C-alpha cells in the first residue's frame, strides 16, 4: 500500500486546526476517567471510535502501561489496554481516522519488537499510524521488565534512532548504537507509509528538546495555555539552531469540553458554552502556533459522549477553520 489519503493526515494544512481525541475506557486514571467508564468495555470503545471517525477527528489516541504498581493504583488505576492491540481492533472498524500511541513507552521493549508491532499495525490499517513515544515514569514497571529506569531518557533517544531505521522502507533495517545493535535481520511487512510520523510526548526540558531535535511533532503533557508560547519558542529556537526545517506538528491538550450548557456539575477547568464560544476559545491555540489539539469531553454515559463528539464535529469544528 502507499501513503494514506492526504485528508487523513493530522496537520493544520489549508488553515485547518486538526483535532483528535484520547480514547476513554482504555485507560482509567482518576485524573480524567468518567464514572461510567468503569463498567464499559470493547463495545463502547468501538462505538466511540466510529463516532469520532464520522465526526472528522484526526486521530484516536491510546495510552501505554504494562503493569501498574500497587502504590500508584489508587490514582492511576490498573485498567490500561494495550495500545497496539486496541488500535488494531479499532482500525478494523473505522475508515479514515488515524491511530496514535499517546504515548508508547518504547524504552520498555527492544526497538525491533516495537517496530514489528507498529509496522504491522500501520500495514493492517492502510497507513494510519502515528507513533507517539515517551520516556515513562513508573520505576517498578521498568524494573519488572528488566529495562533501565535511571537512564530512560538516553535509552529513549537511541530507541528513536533505532525505530527510524526499523520503521523505514528497508527489509533489513540496520542500527549500531550503545544499547542496540542489529543488521541482517529481515522484518516484513514494512509499514504502509513511506515515513511513519513520530511524535515525542512530555513537557520536561529534556522532552521538549527531544521533540524538537529528533521527532516530527510534539505532544505536551498537561501544559496550561499560558506555558505553551514559551515552550513553542524554545522548540523553534532549537530547530533553527540545528537547521531543521522539515514538517513539524505541534500539539496541545485542551481543557475538558462540553458543547452546550451541561445542566450538571462537569467539574473544574471545563470549557462549556455555545459552539461559537468554544470555537472562539480554541482558536487561541493556532494563534500560538499549535497545529492540532487533543480534546476530552465530560460525559455521564457512552451515549452522552457520542452526542458530544458529534456536536463538536458538526458545530464546533467548522468554526476552527480560518
C-alpha positions in Angstrom: 0.0 0.0 0.0 1.0 3.6 -0.4 0.7 6.5 1.9 -2.7 7.4 3.4 -5.0 9.8 1.6 -3.8 13.3 2.4 -7.2 14.1 4.0 -6.3 11.7 6.8 -3.1 13.5 7.8 -3.1 15.3 11.1 -1.9 18.8 10.2 -3.0 22.4 10.0 -2.8 22.5 6.3 -5.3 24.7 4.4 -5.7 26.8 7.5 -7.4 23.9 9.4 -6.8 23.3 13.1 -6.9 19.5 13.4 -8.4 17.8 16.4 -8.0 14.3 17.9 -9.3 12.5 20.9 -7.7 10.5 23.7 -10.0 7.4 23.9 -11.9 6.8 27.2 -12.3 3.4 28.7 -8.8 2.1 27.6 -7.1 3.9 30.4 -8.8 4.8 33.7 -6.7 7.2 35.7 -8.7 9.0 38.4 -7.3 12.2 36.9 -9.6 12.0 33.9 -11.8 8.9 33.8 -15.6 9.5 34.0 -17.6 7.3 36.4 -19.4 5.4 33.6 -16.1 4.1 32.1 -15.6 1.6 35.0 -18.4 -0.6 33.6 -17.5 0.0 29.9 -15.7 -2.3 27.6 -14.8 -3.2 24.0 -18.2 -2.4 22.5 -18.1 1.1 24.0 -14.6 1.6 22.5 -15.8 0.6 19.1 -18.9 2.8 19.2 -16.8 5.8 20.3 -14.1 5.3 17.7 -16.7 5.1 15.0 -18.4 8.3 16.2 -15.0 10.1 16.1 -14.3 8.7 12.7 -17.7 10.0 11.4 -17.1 13.4 13.1 -13.9 14.1 11.3 -11.5 13.6 14.2 -7.9 13.4 13.0 -6.8 10.6 15.4 -7.7 8.2 18.2 -5.1 8.1 20.9 -4.3 5.2 23.2 -2.0 5.1 26.3 0.6 2.6 27.3 1.4 0.9 30.6 2.3 -2.7 31.0 1.7 -3.0 34.8 0.8 -0.5 37.5 2.4 -1.0 40.9 0.1 -1.2 43.9 1.4 2.1 45.4 0.1 4.0 42.3 -3.0 2.1 41.6 -5.3 4.4 43.7 -4.5 7.2 41.3 -3.7 5.5 38.1 -6.0 2.5 38.2 -5.0 -0.8 36.7 -7.1 -0.6 33.5 -4.7 0.1 30.7 -5.5 -1.6 27.4 -2.5 -2.5 25.3 -2.2 0.3 22.6 -1.2 -1.9 19.7 -4.0 -4.5 20.2 -6.5 -1.7 20.9 -5.6 0.4 17.9 -5.5 -2.6 15.6 -9.0 -3.6 16.7 -10.3 -0.1 16.1 -8.6 0.1 12.8 -10.8 -2.7 11.5 -14.0 -0.9 12.4 -13.1 2.6 11.3 -12.2 4.1 7.8 -10.1 7.2 7.9 -9.2 8.3 11.4 -5.5 8.0 12.3 -4.2 5.8 15.1 -1.9 7.4 17.7 0.0 5.9 20.6 0.0 8.6 23.2 2.4 7.6 24.3 4.2 4.3 23.8 6.8 3.8 26.5 9.2 2.3 23.9 12.1 2.0 26.3 10.3 -1.0 27.9 10.8 -3.0 24.7 13.6 -3.8 22.2 13.1 -1.5 19.2 12.8 -4.4 16.8 9.9 -5.7 18.8 8.3 -2.3 18.8 8.9 -1.9 15.1 7.4 -5.3 14.4 4.2 -4.4 16.3 3.7 -0.9 14.9 4.8 -1.7 11.3 2.1 -4.5 11.3 -0.4 -2.0 12.7 0.4 0.5 10.0 0.2 -2.1 7.3 -3.1 -3.5 8.5 -4.7 -0.1 8.9 -3.6 1.1 5.4 -1.1 3.6 6.7 -2.9 5.3 9.6 -0.3 5.1 12.3 1.2 8.0 14.2 3.8 6.7 16.7 3.9 8.8 19.8 6.7 7.9 22.2 7.7 9.0 25.7 10.2 8.2 28.4 7.8 6.7 31.0 7.7 7.4 34.7 6.9 4.2 36.7 10.1 2.7 38.2 8.6 -0.6 39.1 7.3 -1.2 35.6 10.8 -0.7 34.2 12.4 -2.9 36.9 10.0 -5.8 36.4 10.7 -5.8 32.6 14.5 -5.5 33.0 14.6 -2.1 31.5 16.7 0.9 32.5 14.8 3.4 34.6 17.5 5.9 35.7 18.8 6.3 32.1 15.4 6.1 30.4 15.9 9.4 28.6 19.2 8.3 27.0 17.6 4.9 26.1 14.6 6.7 24.5 17.0 8.9 22.4 18.7 5.8 21.0 15.4 4.0 20.6 14.1 6.8 18.5 17.1 6.4 16.2 16.7 2.7 16.1 13.0 3.0 15.3 13.7 5.4 12.5 15.6 2.6 10.8 13.4 -0.2 11.9 10.2 1.5 10.6 11.8 2.7 7.4 11.5 1.1 4.0 14.4 -1.4 4.2 13.5 -5.0 4.6 16.7 -5.5 6.6 17.0 -2.4 8.9 20.3 -1.5 10.5 21.3 0.2 13.7 24.5 0.3 15.6 24.3 2.1 19.0 25.4 1.8 22.6 22.5 -0.4 23.7 21.1 -1.8 20.5 22.9 -3.3 17.6 21.2 -5.1 14.7 21.6 -5.8 11.0 20.8 -8.5 8.5 17.5 -9.3 10.3 14.6 -9.0 7.9 11.2 -7.7 9.0 8.2 -7.9 6.8 5.6 -6.5 6.4 7.0 -3.0 6.2 4.8 0.0 7.2 2.3 1.1 4.6 3.6 4.6 4.9 7.0 5.6 3.5 7.6 7.6 6.6 5.8 6.9 9.8 5.2 10.2 11.8 7.0 10.0 15.1 5.9 12.4 17.8 7.5 12.9 21.2 5.4 13.4 24.3 6.2 15.2 27.5 6.8 18.7 28.8 10.1 18.5 30.7 13.0 20.4 29.3 14.5 17.1 28.1 11.3 16.0 26.4 10.9 19.3 24.6 14.5 19.2 23.4 14.0 15.6 22.2 10.8 16.5 20.3 12.5 19.5 18.6 15.6 17.7 17.5 14.5 14.1 17.0 10.8 14.0 16.1 8.2 15.0 13.6 6.0 16.5 16.3 5.4 17.3 19.9 2.7 16.2 22.3 2.8 18.3 25.5 1.7 16.7 28.8 -0.7 18.9 30.7 0.8 22.3 29.8 -1.7 25.1 30.5 -2.2 27.6 27.8 0.0 30.2 29.4 3.0 28.0 29.3 2.7 27.0 25.6 4.2 30.1 24.0 7.4 29.7 25.9 7.6 26.0 25.0 6.9 26.7 21.4 9.5 29.4 21.2 12.1 27.0 22.6 11.2 24.4 20.0 11.5 26.9 17.2 14.9 28.1 18.5 16.3 24.6 18.9 15.2 23.6 15.4 16.6 26.8 13.9 19.9 26.3 15.6 20.0 22.7 14.3 19.0 23.8 10.8 15.9 21.6 10.9 13.2 22.8 8.5 11.1 19.8 7.8 7.4 19.5 8.6 6.8 19.5 12.3 3.4 19.1 14.1 2.8 21.0 17.3 0.1 19.6 19.6 -1.8 20.8 22.6 -4.2 19.2 25.1 -7.2 21.4 25.7 -9.3 21.9 28.8 -12.1 19.4 29.2 -15.0 20.3 26.9 -18.8 20.2 27.0 -20.6 21.6 24.0 -23.7 23.4 25.2 -24.9 24.1 28.8 -24.5 20.9 30.7 -27.1 21.3 33.4 -24.9 19.2 35.7 -21.6 19.6 37.6 -18.9 19.0 34.9 -16.1 19.8 37.3 -13.4 22.5 37.3 -11.4 23.6 34.3 -14.1 22.7 31.8 -14.8 24.8 28.7 -18.6 24.9 28.1 -20.9 27.1 26.0 -22.2 27.5 22.5 -20.2 26.2 19.5 -19.2 29.8 18.8 -17.9 30.4 22.3 -16.0 27.1 22.4 -14.5 27.6 18.9 -13.6 31.2 19.8 -11.6 30.0 22.8 -10.0 27.1 20.9 -8.8 29.4 18.1 -6.3 30.8 20.6 -4.3 27.6 20.0 -3.4 28.1 16.3 -2.7 31.7 17.1 0.1 30.4 19.3 1.4 28.1 16.6 -0.4 24.9 17.5 -1.3 22.6 14.6 -3.6 20.1 16.4 -5.5 19.9 19.6 -6.4 16.8 21.6 -9.8 17.1 23.3 -11.6 15.2 26.0 -15.3 15.6 26.8 -17.2 15.5 30.1 -19.9 12.9 30.0 -22.1 10.7 32.1 -22.6 7.8 29.6 -21.4 6.5 26.3 -24.5 8.0 24.6 -23.7 11.4 26.0 -20.1 11.2 24.9 -21.1 10.2 21.4 -23.5 13.1 21.3 -20.7 15.4 22.4 -18.3 14.0 19.7 -20.9 14.5 17.0 -21.8 18.0 18.2 -18.2 19.0 18.2 -17.6 17.7 14.7 -20.8 19.3 13.3 -21.0 22.6 15.1 -17.6 23.5 16.6 -15.0 22.1 14.1 -16.2 24.1 11.1 -15.6 27.3 13.1 -12.0 26.3 13.8 -11.1 26.8 10.1 -9.6 30.1 9.1 
